[in-house]
Amino acid sequence: MSLTHTFGLLTNPDNQWKAIRKDSESVSRLYTGHVLLLALIPAVAGFVGTTQVGWQIGDGQIIRLSTNSALSLSVLFYAAMLAGIFILGKFIDFFAATYDAGDQTPRGVAMAAYTATPMFLIGVIAVYPNIWVNMLAGLAAIAYAVYLLYEGLPILMKIPEDRGFMFATAVLTVGLVMFVGLLAISVVIWSVGIGPIYVN
């Protein structure tokens, strides 16, 4: 059922959010049927792109990562995505009481997971690690994910649209803070020797 929701969010998000609300999937079922699979797309694509295709800066040489380095970074990235969805979901559940959600059933992880769907899917573009192509595709995916957040949160949490807007803005802010935190953690990890190892 989760993958049906995945494609439904791309074609008819309003109806799909209502269907997700009716399903009330458990966190374990949501992860096994949706998150674990889709989060593999950017992780695997990034591994293939950085080890087999490589990237080029200007007219310089094509740069690739060593297999071990790319594998370590891909595994860490995959784990970060799984943890990030769960943590953001728990923040959403916490905020639900503040914004007087009409239904206190914990649905935060589902909200976070399905909102991230466009970013998971567009991750396939990492097979071709061109900075401009990846940046444009990433911006499009983020824009649609933000749309899904603002559109779906009032439906999933049963709150008025005006409060839903404020609720979604708070969630978006937390997501941005988490992203900055992830960047900081990445710098720390690189500094202890788990950073990228380049090959020509």
Stockholm file with secondary structure:
# STOCKHOLM 1.0

chainA/1-200         MSLTHTFGLLTNPDNQWKAIRKDSESVSRLYTGHVLLLALIPAVAGFVGTTQVGWQIGDGQIIRLSTNSALSLSVLFYAAMLAGIFILGKFIDFFAATYDAGDQTPRGVAMAAYTATPMFLIGVIAVYPNIWVNMLAGLAAIAYAVYLLYEGLPILMKIPEDRGFMFATAVLTVGLVMFVGLLAISVVIWSVGIGPIYVN
#=GR chainA/1-200 SS CHHHHHHHHHHCHHHHHHHHHHHCCCHHHHIIIIIHHHTHHHHHHHHHIIIIICEECTTSCEEEECHHHHHHHHHHHHHHHHHHHHHHHHHHHHHHHHTTCSCCSCCHHHHHHHHTHHHHHHGGGGGSCCHHHHHHHHHHHHHHHHHHHHHHHHHHHTCCHHHHHHHHHHHHHHHHHHHHHHHHHHHHHIIIIISCCEEC
#=GC SS_cons         CHHHHHHHHHHCHHHHHHHHHHHCCCHHHHIIIIIHHHTHHHHHHHHHIIIIICEECTTSCEEEECHHHHHHHHHHHHHHHHHHHHHHHHHHHHHHHHTTCSCCSCCHHHHHHHHTHHHHHHGGGGGSCCHHHHHHHHHHHHHHHHHHHHHHHHHHHTCCHHHHHHHHHHHHHHHHHHHHHHHHHHHHHIIIIISCCEEC
//
